């Protein structure tokens, strides 16, 4: 588990660095996105990964790694939007956005620790393509929960689905960085 925590911190550091750079360039313009739009952004990213995996061809140039980073960052944005609600303007300073980012990443890390304990790091024996499919499934579940306006009978909420998507994307990044 110690190795996983180090690898988690490393790949999340890459995600956070990009998030911070984009905050510098664009501010928190993403604050105008409703959670359903964040869900669609994650869908675009994971659908592209699946397309690259299926076709074996990448014409845009950026590969799965950049898309997994995007899934992590949009997932965190989604958690922030669920917490704060969406805004009509860019209403967060860079420092406040990064505090919220770190808060939600720490929550995701705690979830990873709990699940890794119970599942014995089974994710290490999975294929990256399975993470892609699981994220797509979580997207479809999230869209259904959004269509139900959060009124589920037995299911976890949108936040739990975002956290799972983030963790699957982190697993993909760890495997891409450190190998199978």
N, C-alpha and C positions, 0 to 999 in steps of 0.2 A: 504493500500500500504506500510505503514511503516513496518508492520510485514513481508511482502514479501521481502522487501529490506534487513532486518536482516537475514531472512532465506537464501536469495540469497548469501549474504556475507559469511554466515557460510558454506554452501555446496561448494561454490567456493573456500573458504579457504582450505577445504579438498582436492579439486582437485589440487589447486596450491601447497599444501604441497607435494603431490605425484609427481607432475611435477618437483618440485625442487629436491626431493630425486632422481628421475630418472636422472635428469641433473647431479647430483653429481656422480651417478654410471656409466652413459653411455655417458655423455656429450650431445651435441646436434646432435647425430648421425642421428636423424630423418631429419636433413637438406638435406639429399640426396634424400628424398622421393619427387617424383613429386606429384602435387596435386591429380592426378588420383589414386595414391597409397594410399594417405591419405584417399580419399573417400572409397577405398576398405577396409581399416582398420576400418573405422567407420561402414561399412557394416558388417564386421565380428562381431563386438561388438553388434550391434543392432540385427543381425540375431540370435546370441546366446541368447539374452534376450527373443526374440520371441519364440525360441525353448524351453526355460525354462518355459515361460508362457503357451505355448501350451501343452507341455508334463507333466508339473508339477513335473519334476524330474531334478535334477542338479547333474551330476556325477563329474564335475571338482572340485566343492567345493566353488568357488567364485560365488556369486550371481549377481543379477541385479545391485546392487549398484556399484560394482567395474566396471561393463561394462558401466554404465552411466557416471562414472568418466572418463573412457577411452574415451567415446564419447566427453565429454567436452574437454578433453586435446587434442585429435586428431583434434577436430574442431578448437581449437585455433592454433594448429600447421598448419592446413590447411590455416587459415587466414594469418599466418606469411609467409607461402610458397607463397601464392598469392601476398603478398606485396613485398617480397624479391626475389622471384624466388627460385628454388631449387639450391643446391650447390653440388659440387663434394666432399666436405669434411665437417667435423664438424667445421664450421667457426664462431660460436657464443660462446662468453663466457657465463658462467652461469648468470652473472649480465645482459648482453645484452638480453639474452633469456627471463629472468624474466621481464625485462622492456617491451619487446614486448608482452609477455603474459598479463601483467597488462593492457597495452594499448588496446589490443583486447577484454579483458574481460570487460573493461569499455565501449567500444563501444557496446558490447552485452547487458550490463546493460541498457544503454540508449535506445536501441531498446525495451527491456523488459518494461521499463517505459512507452514508447509511446504506445506500443500494449496493456499493462495492462490498460491504461487509456481508450483506445477506446473499448476494449473488456470486460471491467469490471471484470478482473481476472477470465474469464470463465474457464481457465485451472484448477482452483481449483475444479470444478465440473466434470472434466473429469477423466477417468480411466487411470491408468499407462499404460495399454495395448494400449490405444489410442496414447499415446506419442510414444510408440514403433512403431506402425503402421505409424504414421506421419513422424517419422525419416526415416523409410524404404522408404516411398514415396519420401521424400526429397533426399534420396540416388539415387533413380531411376531418379528423375528429374536432379540431378547433373550429373549423368553418361550421360544422354542425352545431356546436355549442353556441357559436355566435348567432346562427340562425334561430336557435332556441332562446336567444337573449339571456344565456347563462342559466336558464331554468332546466337543469338536468335532474334526473331521478336518482342516479347512483354514481355518476361519473365525477372525476376530479374537474376542477375548473380550467379556464384558459391558462392561468398562471402555471399550473402544474405541467400542462402540455408545452408551454414555452420553455420551462426548465428542462424537461426531457429532451426537447429539440436541441437546446444549447449543449447538454451533456453528450448527446449523440454526435453533434458537430465537433465537440472537443475530442471525443474518441477518434473521430476521423482525422483530425489534425495531429493527434499524437501518433497514430499509425503512419500518416504521411511523413511526419518528421523523423520518427524513430524506427520505422519499418514494422512489418508484420511480426 
